[in-house]
Amino acid sequence: MRKLSIAAIFLMFFSFSAHAEKTELTKIIEKLTPLEGTVPAQWRITWIGDTTTEATISWTTAEEGSTHEVHYGTSAHGTDVSKYSDKQVCQKNGSYDQGKSGAYYHHAVIKGLKPATVYYFVLRSDGETSRQFYFVTAPEKAAKFSIIHGGDSRSGHLARCRVNMQIAETVKNNPRIICLAHGGDYIVDGRIWNQWRLWLSQHELTTGEDGRVLPVIPTRGNHDPGPIYQEVFNIDQGAPDWHTTQLGSDVAMVTLDTNVPGGGAQSEWLEEELKRLRPKSTWLLTQYHRPLYPAVKNAPAHTKIFAPLFDQYNVDLACESDGHCIKRTVPIRDGKADPTGVVYIGEGGLGVGARTPKANLWYFDGGKTGKGHHFMQLDFAPETLRIRTILLGGEVFDDVELKVRN
Amino acid sequence: MLSSFTKPEWIRTLLVLGLLIGFVGAFKPVVFNGGSPMAKYIAKQSQLEMIAEEEVEDYFEAALYGEGEIQQDVIESVTEPERQAVVERIFLLDRWIVGLLAAFALLLLFPKLLNETVVRHVLPVLSLWLIIQAIGTTLNGGKKFSDLAVFAHATRWALPMVLWLFVLKPDNKKKSLGAASALTHFIVVCTSVTFAIHGWEALMLNPFFQDLIYGFGSRFNFHTPPDVIAALLRVIGCMDLILAVLILFYRKPTVFLWMAFWGLITALSRPLAMGVDAWPEVAMRVANFGLPLLLFIIYRTPGRLFPQNSKSPTELTYEKA
């Protein structure tokens, strides 16, 4: 009898767990847009260049369609496209994976926006209209705003979805967050469309219930080779994957590519950019995939090329991914701890399984390491930059503040 | 001087030293960088299995894209701490395996123990371990040319195998490493494969190789232009490929000496470009110049220890000698 009772309790427990998990998955699925016909799905905004006046709005349809346009303006009009003040026909349409995917991308580059302004928009493909979305352009100058940085969403679908939903929740509670800087490794193998397809669908979960879309500043990771990455983020095929995103006139994020040589063309470009940006930037940030001061793996060859330039031009913060852990180094200059140096944060936790960092490395003596799914919230102000590591569940794991350089 | 190095004891000692240095290089990342490539792959796959990744993926694809049928009972049955515990056990086992292999490898320093079956038969296990790690590198992916790791690492995993075959019949001086012996052919082929893959990578302008050249120049405040780096790599790639093919048909000591020198330079290029912290990169590539050096010694000394014109290949294999 006793054994029977125990068995019954176990059975009830497992049935309950199965039901609970199924409910979670079902709830997630219900929030996502099935890919069918010309219904706009997998929407995202890419921020490269001047984010006070420009944005690229993109989406996917299952069928090619013929007319794809964004209706937008500074007032909300729901799905009544005729009431929006502006319209942009997609400048670029095509089939993902260079025509092999059976799904279609549509990119509308919209320009002439006003800084620090809410823009409402709907997507329309051959008469199929999306719900109303909105995003906020970056402020022009010296304003207070925040961004989220994270990387490595490449495996762990449920964890990826949970982190995405938490990002949406965090933005809801902190409306001053204006974008997500993704440090790369979106999926396991960037050459496979089916993996991108899932990432794109699950990325919808970063959209708030009120339709707030968080623009992405993309970075190519080592698991993202091939043409689809550029098709997803509207980067010209063959163009370099390094770029600058200007978040107003005094905050800049320089994105680098650690999959190609750091030396030569990339370091020349980097030096020019840092030289141009440093004098006018209150906060100068870099992001790239492979960490220069890693918490798990070996340092790449890029360390000897990028880090001296970061030192020379006094980069404030370097955002890294790839290690699947949490880290914040002490300020580093010339390969040594130095209060005037660059702080390196990140290592990626947007879904991928966590690894154990090497906490005893010299550059963590005074810094912080840990493991767990997370993202980092960066709060910019004219005098300070606050960096918070937020774990899945909302707990703040690390909270520090950088002072502006004199 | 050279003749003393051609004695079997010396050859054996050099091989053992090369093997130990190579293993220090290979073991260091395992102990200090979170685990061997294969352990990382197994840990990753275990984690994915425990979170029912495949089933969840099928569920999404069925629900969102109409592919397949929706499975009703997709659950994560293992908690996060339990998953971490499994992963930690995998890496603990990984360290134990490495520790045991390292301990056995150290025993090789004692020549008398080489004749002990239990010690010498660890050598093929070491070789197998290196092959498995190369496969792990391929499976993990995420690096350019990682698909070719097993072939690129041919000299690494061949070195313990060569030593194993060499010590099987330590007294058989004439038929051990002759110029036409099966074992020597094996060394030549492995060296050729490693050079061919590295040559191909150079020809395809492997980004890491580009940064090695750039990083080396930067140490002397010289910024090598990208087109110069590309030209250099193409020349290097062609040279490596020519050498790889050449030694299959035309074996001259000077060619092997050059390959040994070049293998040393390319191994040293890591710390030269990236700093002394990259010393394990040299250590794990000791076979890249060690095996060509061994071939140089073999072909440099015809008629002394190793007969140049042996008659029957089968006669020259260890088991059948």
Contacts between the chains, C-beta under 8 A, distances in Angstrom:
chain1	res1	chain2	res2	distance
A	17	B	75	6.1
A	17	B	77	7.2
A	18	B	73	5.3
A	18	B	75	4.8
A	21	B	74	6.8
A	21	B	75	4.0
A	21	B	76	5.8
A	22	B	72	6.9
A	22	B	73	6.7
A	22	B	74	6.7
A	22	B	75	6.9
A	25	B	56	6.9
A	25	B	59	6.1
A	25	B	74	5.8
A	29	B	59	7.5
A	29	B	60	7.1
A	29	B	63	4.6
A	29	B	64	7.0
A	32	B	63	8.0
A	32	B	64	5.9
A	33	B	64	7.9
A	34	B	63	7.3
A	34	B	64	5.1
A	34	B	65	7.2
A	34	B	66	7.5
A	35	B	64	6.1
A	35	B	65	5.4
A	36	B	66	7.4
A	155	B	44	7.6
A	155	B	48	6.1
A	155	B	53	6.5
A	156	B	47	7.8
A	156	B	48	7.6
A	156	B	51	6.0
A	156	B	53	6.9
A	157	B	53	6.4
A	157	B	56	4.7
A	157	B	57	6.0
A	157	B	60	6.5
A	158	B	51	6.5
A	158	B	56	5.9
A	158	B	76	6.5
A	159	B	51	7.3
A	188	B	141	7.8
A	189	B	141	6.7
A	194	B	61	7.4
A	197	B	65	7.1
A	198	B	57	6.7
A	198	B	60	5.8
A	198	B	61	7.5
A	201	B	60	7.1
A	201	B	64	5.5
A	202	B	60	7.8
A	222	B	142	4.3
A	222	B	143	6.5
A	223	B	141	7.1
A	223	B	142	5.1
A	225	B	144	7.8
A	259	B	144	7.5
A	259	B	207	6.7
A	260	B	207	4.9
A	261	B	207	4.6
A	261	B	210	3.9
A	261	B	211	4.9
A	261	B	214	6.4
A	261	B	226	7.5
A	261	B	229	7.6
A	262	B	211	5.5
A	262	B	214	7.4
A	263	B	210	6.5
A	263	B	211	5.3
A	263	B	213	7.8
A	263	B	214	2.7
A	263	B	215	6.7
A	263	B	218	7.1
A	263	B	223	7.5
A	263	B	224	7.2
A	263	B	226	7.7
A	263	B	229	7.4
A	264	B	210	6.8
A	264	B	214	6.0
A	264	B	224	7.5
A	264	B	225	7.1
A	264	B	226	3.5
A	264	B	229	6.3
A	265	B	226	5.4
A	267	B	214	7.6
A	267	B	223	7.8
A	296	B	33	7.0
A	296	B	34	5.3
A	297	B	33	6.0
A	297	B	34	7.4
A	298	B	29	7.0
A	298	B	33	6.2
A	298	B	278	7.8
A	299	B	274	7.2
A	299	B	277	7.2
A	300	B	211	8.0
A	301	B	208	6.0
A	301	B	211	3.6
A	301	B	212	6.4
A	301	B	215	5.6
A	301	B	273	6.3
A	301	B	274	5.8
A	302	B	211	6.8
A	303	B	274	7.3
A	304	B	215	5.0
A	304	B	218	6.7
A	304	B	273	6.8
A	304	B	274	5.9
A	304	B	275	6.8
A	305	B	211	6.6
A	305	B	214	6.7
A	305	B	215	6.5
A	305	B	218	6.8
A	353	B	43	7.9
A	353	B	44	6.6
A	353	B	47	4.2
A	353	B	48	7.7
A	353	B	83	7.4
A	353	B	87	7.4
A	354	B	84	7.4
A	355	B	34	6.1
A	356	B	34	6.8
A	356	B	88	7.9
A	358	B	32	7.2
A	358	B	33	7.8
A	358	B	34	7.7
